[in-house]
């Protein structure tokens, strides 16, 4: 609802909503790619693909146990090293 009100204010002033709210607060936005799965090799492949497409960050969605998540993290590090921030 709040955004709809700001949108209406921007339209009534004939300006972009972000300008009506005080202007842009940053020049760019850092993107990440969400990765996940049940097998460490599969998740590592997704991380490798993300790096190949220029992503600097990934968000790993772990639905398995902590041990499996640790195994996935180790596989990612083994596969891509320090190419992510």
Secondary structure, DSSP 4 states (H G I P E B T S, - for coil): -HHHHHHHHHHHTTS-HHHHTTS-S-S-----EEEE-SSHHHHHHHHHHHHHTT-S-EEEE--S-HHHHHHHHHHHHHHHTT---
